[in-house]
Amino acid sequence: MPSFDTVLKADAVELRNAIDQTNKEITGRFDFKGSSAKVELKEFDITIHADSEFQREQVLDVLRNKCTKRNVDPKFLVEEKVEKMSGDKVKQLIKVKNGVAQDDAKKIVKAIKDSKIKVQASIQGDAVRVTGGKRDDLQATMALLRKDMDDLPLTFDNFRD
C-alpha cells in the first residue's frame, strides 16, 4: 500500500543558517552600531534581544526575510509575548513549530475524510500517516492538504510505493 507522512517540522540546518545570517546582518548595519541586539537559538526556541521595541521589530523583520531566503516558512515562527528588561531593553521568545499538534492532526484527518478521496488517514504521534491504494489518490490528498491547510507549513515525508 502506498503511503506518506504529513509532518510539520522546519529544517534545523537552514533555521540555524538563517539565524546566523540575521546576527551577521545586525552587527553590520549602521542603525544597530553600539547596540546589544542579537538572536539566539536553543533547540526550537529563538530569543530576540534588542535595545528598544523598534529595534526588536527590525530584528524580527530581518529574521523573517532570512528564513524566507533559506526556504524556512515564516509560519513556523510563533511569536510569544514581549518582555521588558532593564531600561528600554526588550526580549522576545519565538517558538518554532515542530510536530503536528493533536487538534491540527484532527483537522487534517477530517479534511481528508470529507474529501471522499479513497485514502485512510491515521494520527501517529506528531505526524499523520496517509495510506491509499493508488499513488494518484495520495498526490490528490497532498494537493488538497496544501490548499486547505494553508495556515500550516506542512511537509510530506516517507513516501512509500
N, C-alpha and C positions, 0 to 999 in steps of 0.2 A: 504494500500500500504506500503510495507516495505521501509524504508529509513534510511539514516545515514548522518551525517555532517562530512565534511572534514575540519579540523581546523589545525591551526599552533600556538600552544602555549606550552611553557615549563612549567613543573611542578614547581610552585613557591616555594614550600617547599623544594624540592630536590635541586633547584638552591641555595636557602639560605644556606642549609647544605653544599653544595659544596664550597661556598664562605667562610663559617665559617671554614671548614677543610683546605682550602687554607691558610687562615690567621694563623691558628694554626701551619701548617707546616712551614710557612715562619718565624714565631717567634722562632721555634725550630731548624731551620737549622743553621749550623755553618757559612756558607758563607753569611748569612744575619744578623749576630750578629752586633748590633750597627747601623743598617740601619733603615730608616723610611719607608720601603716597606710595603704596605698594599693594601687590596682590599675592596672596599665599594660597597654596593648595595642600590640603591634608585629606587623604582618602577621597571622599566625594563631597568635601566641604571647601568652598572657596571663601576666603576672608579678604575684604577690601578695607584698607586703612587709608584715610585721607585727612588733610588738614581742615577741610570745610565741606559742607554739603555740596557746594558747586563742584569742587574737585572730585568728590565721590561720584557724582553724576558723569563727569568727564571720564573717569577711570572705567566706570561701568559701560559707557558707550564704546570706549576703546576695546574693552574685553569682548563685548558682543561682536564688534567688527572683526576682531582677530579670530573668534570662534567660527564666524561665518566663512572667513577665508580658509580656515583649516577644515572645513566640512563638518563642524560640530554644530548641530542645530541649536540656536539660542533658546528653543523651547525646553531644552534640558535644564536650563538655569532657573531655579525657583528662588526669588528674592525673599529674604526674611526681613524683619524689622530693623531699621537703622538705629544703632546705639550711639548715644552721645558719650564721648570720652572727656578728658580734662580739657577745659577751654573750648575751642571750636572744633577740636578733632572728633571725627566720627569713624565708626566701624560698622561694616555690614557683612552679615553672613549670607552666603548664597549656596543653597543645596543643589547638587547635581542629581537629577533623577537617575535612578539605577534600579531596574526591575519594574515590571508591571504591577501596580497596586491592585489589591483584590477587587475594589469597586470598578477600576478601569478594565480589569480582566473580565468581569461580569458583563460590562458594556460591550466588549469585543465579542464575547460568546453570543450575546443577544443579537447583535448586528448580523453575525454570521447566520444564526438560525432564522432570523427574519428575512434574510435574502433568498431563501429557498434554494441555494446552491447545494449540490449533493456532496457536502463535506461534513465532518464532525469536528467540533472544537472542544478541547478539554483544558482546564486550568492545571498547570503543572508547576507549582511553586511560584516563581516570579516570571513565568512565561506562559503563553497559550499555545498548545500544540494543535495544529490543524491537519487532519488526515482526510484523504479522499481517494476515489477510485481513479480519477484521471488527472493528469498534470494540468490540463486546461482549466479544470474546476479550481485547482489550487491557485493558478495565476489570476483567475477571475476574483477569487477571495482576496488575494493581495491587493488588487486594484480597488476592490470595494473598501478594504480597510484604509488604504491610503486616502481615499476620497472622504469616507465617513468619519474617520478618527484623525482629522487634520490638526486637532489640538495636541495630539500625542506624536512625538517623533519616533514612530515605530520602525523597527528594522526586522528583517526576516532572515533567520539563520537556520542552519542544519537542514537544508533542503535535501530530501532523500527521494529517490525514484523507485 
